[in-house]
Amino acid sequence: MPAFAVVQVLHGFTEMTDWKDILSDYRAYLRIERSLSPNTVASYLSDIRKLMHMYPDRRPEDLGSEDLSGFLATEAGNGISKRSQSRLVSSIKSFYGFMEMEGRLRNNPAETIESPKISRHIPTVLSVEEIDRIISSVDLSSPEGHRNRAIMEVLYSCGLRVSELVSLRISDLFLDESFIRVIGKGNKQRLVPIGEPAIRAVKLYLSQTRRAFASGKNEDILFLNRRGGKMSRQMVFLIIKRQCDAAGITKEISPHTFRHSFATHLVENGADLRAVQQMLGHESILTTEIYTHMDSRKWQEAILSRHPRK
């Protein structure tokens, strides 16, 4: 191989090594200093790796704002949604903010990048009657039935994220006091009330059928799969989808729909927004305010449907 070619190969290898070293430090920063969840860390790193693969022969500190804008334009041209574009911008700003904090940059090229304007997404919500239909459709003749009913009762009663649900431990349950302890984003703990229907379903599952799944290796995890292991988020999604089909619900439903429905029904019934924020584990009240918009939309539709000039 000619000498100049060897130099080029070694140069490219050095650049990739720079990326990997910095990404390793960035991962530690996200996990330890910012205390972000594993899912959020993985998303940030995935976004920055895309940037790395677009500029494999450039060091991250050598990229300018035009390079970053070119990357975002390429991703937008690939058809990703505005919401995904916005997340890419957040990932890049976070990464280059870390680089600046570490003293690896003189000028931050991400400062001038703006997120695309996105309309506020109004999530799908189930009515109380639809929630009842879904939960009532569960076949309780099998151990899976009792587990699945308890899962849906807890999702709706406590407004949990699916990641919080599958990580819930028996030691997190304080059923006699009617609350549970939840480990949310960033390993932050919060206490959430749990209603009587959910308490009954969990107690029945624990006393009657959980032993059919238990293997000893995950003895404190509340909801177990058939092998005695921790359930996956995808498995919970499939359980919800199957029960929606059984109940004749045609809406696009996911486990998160139960969380949205929980919050919406609380706001509709006059619950304090700050209390709902605390129960959901939202850092900002602005995130919770979407449920006031949903309540307003319902009120607006009710008025307009009765207007004589509709």
C-alpha positions as CSV (number, residue, x, y, z in Angstrom):
1,M,0.0,0.0,0.0
2,P,1.4,3.5,-0.9
3,A,2.6,5.5,2.0
4,F,0.0,8.3,1.5
5,A,-2.7,5.6,1.6
6,V,-1.4,4.3,4.9
7,V,-1.4,7.8,6.3
8,Q,-5.1,8.3,5.1
9,V,-6.2,5.0,6.7
10,L,-4.4,5.9,10.0
11,H,-5.9,9.4,9.9
12,G,-9.4,8.0,9.4
13,F,-8.8,5.5,12.2
14,T,-7.7,8.3,14.5
15,E,-10.8,10.3,13.8
16,M,-13.1,7.4,14.6
17,T,-11.2,6.7,17.8
18,D,-11.7,10.4,18.8
19,W,-15.5,10.0,18.3
20,K,-15.6,6.7,20.3
21,D,-13.5,8.2,23.2
22,I,-15.7,11.3,23.4
23,L,-18.9,9.2,23.2
24,S,-17.7,7.0,26.0
25,D,-17.1,10.1,28.2
26,Y,-20.5,11.6,27.0
27,R,-22.3,8.4,28.0
28,A,-20.8,8.6,31.5
29,Y,-21.8,12.2,31.8
30,L,-25.4,11.4,30.8
31,R,-25.7,8.5,33.2
32,I,-23.8,9.8,36.2
33,E,-24.0,13.6,36.2
34,R,-27.4,14.1,34.5
35,S,-28.9,10.8,35.9
36,L,-30.9,10.1,32.7
37,S,-32.7,6.9,32.2
38,P,-31.0,4.1,30.1
39,N,-33.6,4.6,27.4
40,T,-32.8,8.4,27.1
41,V,-29.1,7.8,27.2
42,A,-29.4,5.2,24.4
43,S,-31.5,7.6,22.3
44,Y,-28.9,10.5,22.7
45,L,-26.0,8.2,21.8
46,S,-27.9,6.8,18.8
47,D,-28.4,10.3,17.4
48,I,-24.8,11.3,17.8
49,R,-23.6,8.0,16.2
50,K,-25.7,9.0,13.1
51,L,-23.7,12.2,13.0
52,M,-20.5,10.3,13.4
53,H,-21.3,8.0,10.5
54,M,-22.0,11.0,8.3
55,Y,-18.6,12.6,9.1
56,P,-16.4,9.5,9.9
57,D,-13.2,11.3,8.8
58,R,-13.8,14.5,10.8
59,R,-13.4,15.0,14.5
60,P,-16.5,16.2,16.3
61,E,-14.8,19.4,17.5
62,D,-13.9,20.2,13.8
63,L,-17.5,20.3,12.7
64,G,-19.2,23.7,12.2
65,S,-22.8,24.9,12.2
66,E,-23.1,24.3,8.5
67,D,-22.0,20.7,8.9
68,L,-24.6,20.1,11.6
69,S,-27.3,21.8,9.5
70,G,-26.3,19.6,6.6
71,F,-26.7,16.5,8.8
72,L,-30.1,17.7,10.0
73,A,-31.2,18.5,6.4
74,T,-30.1,15.0,5.3
75,E,-32.1,13.3,8.1
76,A,-35.2,15.5,7.3
77,G,-34.8,14.4,3.6
78,N,-34.9,10.8,4.7
79,G,-38.5,11.5,5.9
80,I,-38.2,11.5,9.7
81,S,-40.9,13.4,11.5
82,K,-40.6,16.9,12.9
83,R,-40.7,15.4,16.4
84,S,-37.7,13.2,15.6
85,Q,-35.9,16.1,14.0
86,S,-36.5,18.1,17.2
87,R,-35.0,15.2,19.2
88,L,-32.0,15.2,17.0
89,V,-31.5,18.9,17.6
90,S,-31.8,18.3,21.4
91,S,-29.2,15.5,21.2
92,I,-26.7,17.6,19.2
93,K,-27.1,20.6,21.5
94,S,-26.6,18.3,24.6
95,F,-23.5,16.7,23.0
96,Y,-21.9,19.9,22.0
97,G,-22.8,21.5,25.3
98,F,-20.9,18.7,27.0
99,M,-18.0,19.2,24.7
100,E,-17.9,22.9,25.6
101,M,-18.2,22.2,29.3
102,E,-15.2,19.8,29.0
103,G,-13.1,22.5,27.3
104,R,-12.9,20.6,24.0
105,L,-14.4,23.5,22.0
106,R,-13.7,27.2,21.5
107,N,-17.0,27.9,19.8
108,N,-20.1,25.8,20.1
109,P,-21.5,25.1,16.6
110,A,-24.8,23.9,17.9
111,E,-25.8,27.2,19.5
112,T,-27.4,28.6,16.3
113,I,-29.3,25.5,15.4
114,E,-33.1,25.8,16.0
115,S,-35.6,23.0,16.4
116,P,-38.4,22.7,13.9
117,K,-41.8,24.0,15.0
118,I,-44.1,21.2,15.8
119,S,-47.8,21.2,16.5
120,R,-48.8,19.9,19.9
121,H,-49.8,16.3,19.7
122,I,-53.1,15.4,21.3
123,P,-52.8,11.8,22.4
124,T,-55.5,9.1,22.1
125,V,-57.7,8.8,25.2
126,L,-60.0,6.0,26.3
127,S,-63.3,6.7,27.9
128,V,-64.1,5.2,31.3
129,E,-66.5,2.8,29.6
130,E,-63.8,1.7,27.2
131,I,-61.4,1.1,30.0
132,D,-64.0,-1.0,31.8
133,R,-64.7,-3.0,28.6
134,I,-61.0,-3.7,28.0
135,I,-60.4,-4.8,31.6
136,S,-63.6,-6.9,31.8
137,S,-62.6,-8.7,28.6
138,V,-59.7,-10.5,30.3
139,D,-60.1,-14.3,30.7
140,L,-59.5,-15.0,34.4
141,S,-59.4,-18.8,33.9
142,S,-55.6,-18.8,33.5
143,P,-52.7,-17.3,35.6
144,E,-51.9,-15.0,32.7
145,G,-55.4,-13.6,33.0
146,H,-55.0,-12.5,36.6
147,R,-51.6,-11.0,35.9
148,N,-52.8,-9.2,32.8
149,R,-55.8,-7.7,34.6
150,A,-53.6,-6.5,37.4
151,I,-51.3,-4.9,34.9
152,M,-54.1,-2.9,33.3
153,E,-55.6,-2.0,36.6
154,V,-52.3,-0.6,37.8
155,L,-51.6,1.2,34.5
156,Y,-54.9,3.0,34.7
157,S,-55.1,3.5,38.5
158,C,-51.6,4.9,38.8
159,G,-50.8,6.4,35.4
160,L,-47.5,4.6,35.1
161,R,-45.1,4.6,32.2
162,V,-44.7,1.1,30.9
163,S,-41.0,1.1,31.9
164,E,-42.1,2.0,35.4
165,L,-44.7,-0.8,35.4
166,V,-42.3,-3.6,34.4
167,S,-39.7,-2.4,37.0
168,L,-42.3,-2.3,39.8
169,R,-41.2,-4.5,42.8
170,I,-43.3,-6.1,45.5
171,S,-41.3,-4.1,48.0
172,D,-42.6,-0.9,46.3
173,L,-46.2,-1.8,47.2
174,F,-47.8,-0.3,50.2
175,L,-51.3,-1.6,49.5
176,D,-52.7,-1.3,53.0
177,E,-51.8,2.4,52.9
178,S,-53.2,2.7,49.3
179,F,-50.0,3.9,47.6
180,I,-47.0,2.6,45.6
181,R,-43.4,3.8,45.2
182,V,-42.4,4.4,41.6
183,I,-38.9,4.7,40.2
184,G,-39.3,7.1,37.3
185,K,-37.0,8.9,34.8
186,G,-33.5,9.7,36.2
187,N,-34.1,7.2,39.0
188,K,-36.3,9.7,40.7
189,Q,-38.8,8.3,43.2
190,R,-42.3,9.3,43.7
191,L,-45.3,8.0,45.7
192,V,-48.5,7.4,43.8
193,P,-52.0,6.6,45.2
194,I,-53.5,3.3,44.0
195,G,-57.2,2.7,43.8
196,E,-59.2,-0.1,45.3
197,P,-59.9,-2.0,42.1
198,A,-56.2,-2.1,41.3
199,I,-55.4,-3.2,44.9
200,R,-57.8,-6.1,44.7
201,A,-56.4,-7.2,41.3
202,V,-52.8,-7.1,42.6
203,K,-53.6,-8.9,45.8
204,L,-55.5,-11.6,43.9
205,Y,-52.5,-12.0,41.4
206,L,-50.0,-12.2,44.3
207,S,-52.0,-14.7,46.4
208,Q,-53.4,-16.9,43.6
209,T,-51.3,-17.0,40.5
210,R,-47.9,-15.3,40.7
211,R,-46.4,-18.5,42.0
212,A,-47.1,-20.1,38.6
213,F,-44.5,-17.7,37.1
214,A,-42.0,-17.4,39.9
215,S,-38.6,-19.0,39.4
216,G,-36.6,-17.3,42.3
217,K,-34.3,-15.3,40.1
218,N,-36.5,-12.2,40.1
219,E,-38.3,-12.8,43.4
220,D,-39.0,-9.1,44.1
221,I,-40.3,-8.1,40.6
222,L,-44.0,-7.8,40.7
223,F,-45.1,-8.8,37.1
224,L,-43.3,-11.9,35.7
225,N,-43.3,-13.6,32.3
226,R,-43.8,-17.3,31.9
227,R,-40.1,-18.0,32.5
228,G,-40.1,-16.1,35.8
229,G,-38.2,-13.2,34.3
230,K,-39.0,-9.5,34.1
231,M,-41.6,-8.6,31.5
232,S,-40.6,-6.6,28.4
233,R,-42.3,-3.4,27.4
234,Q,-43.1,-5.1,24.0
235,M,-44.9,-7.9,25.9
236,V,-47.1,-5.4,27.8
237,F,-47.9,-3.7,24.5
238,L,-49.0,-7.0,22.9
239,I,-51.2,-7.8,26.0
240,I,-52.9,-4.5,25.7
241,K,-53.4,-4.8,22.0
242,R,-54.9,-8.3,22.4
243,Q,-57.4,-7.2,25.0
244,C,-58.4,-4.2,22.9
245,D,-59.2,-6.5,20.1
246,A,-61.2,-8.8,22.5
247,A,-63.1,-5.7,23.7
248,G,-63.8,-4.5,20.2
249,I,-61.8,-1.2,20.7
250,T,-60.6,0.0,17.3
251,K,-58.5,3.0,18.5
252,E,-54.7,2.9,18.2
253,I,-53.9,1.9,21.7
254,S,-50.6,1.4,23.6
255,P,-49.8,1.0,27.3
256,H,-49.2,4.8,27.3
257,T,-52.9,5.3,26.4
258,F,-53.8,4.2,29.9
259,R,-51.5,6.8,31.3
260,H,-53.1,9.5,29.1
261,S,-56.6,8.4,30.1
262,F,-55.7,8.4,33.8
263,A,-54.5,12.0,33.6
264,T,-57.3,13.2,31.4
265,H,-60.1,11.7,33.6
266,L,-58.5,13.3,36.7
267,V,-58.4,16.7,35.1
268,E,-62.0,16.3,33.8
269,N,-63.1,15.5,37.3
270,G,-61.4,18.7,38.7
271,A,-58.1,17.3,40.0
272,D,-55.5,19.9,40.8
273,L,-53.0,20.1,37.9
274,R,-50.0,20.2,40.3
275,A,-51.2,16.9,41.9
276,V,-51.5,15.3,38.5
277,Q,-48.0,16.5,37.6
278,Q,-46.6,14.9,40.7
279,M,-48.4,11.6,40.1
280,L,-47.2,11.5,36.5
281,G,-43.7,12.4,37.4
282,H,-43.5,15.3,35.0
283,E,-40.6,17.7,35.7
284,S,-42.4,20.6,34.1
285,I,-46.1,21.6,34.7
286,L,-46.1,22.6,31.0
287,T,-46.0,18.9,30.0
288,T,-49.0,18.2,32.2
289,E,-51.0,21.1,30.8
290,I,-51.7,19.2,27.6
291,Y,-54.5,17.5,29.6
292,T,-56.2,20.8,30.2
293,H,-56.1,21.4,26.4
294,M,-57.7,17.9,26.0
295,D,-60.4,18.8,28.5
296,S,-61.0,22.1,26.7
297,R,-61.3,20.3,23.4
298,K,-64.0,18.1,24.8
299,W,-65.9,21.1,26.1
300,Q,-65.5,22.9,22.8
301,E,-66.9,19.9,20.8
302,A,-69.8,19.6,23.2
303,I,-70.7,23.3,22.7
304,L,-70.3,23.3,18.9
305,S,-72.3,20.1,18.5
306,R,-75.3,21.8,20.1
307,H,-74.9,25.2,18.4
308,P,-77.9,26.0,16.1
309,R,-75.5,27.2,13.4
310,K,-73.1,24.2,13.6
